[in-house]
Amino acid sequence: MRIQKDKVAHFIIGFSLSMLGIFWLPLVLLGFIFGFGKEFYDLSGRGTPEVNDVIATLIGAVIAMGIVVLV
């Protein structure tokens, strides 16, 4: 199975934004906010909405959140 570059980018962004929670814990929510915000932006007609984009972003954010909580 081949993973699309777009999904990898969503994962990296979700992970990176949520990792900012290391500096201040509430920032761990940025990955989740971005994931849903980007898709709402796409739904407004300015992009291509895809459920898999949200899923990829949220998976990255969840992994980062786990790391932040453990640290």
Order of alpha helices (4+ residues) and beta strands (2+ residues): alpha-alpha-alpha
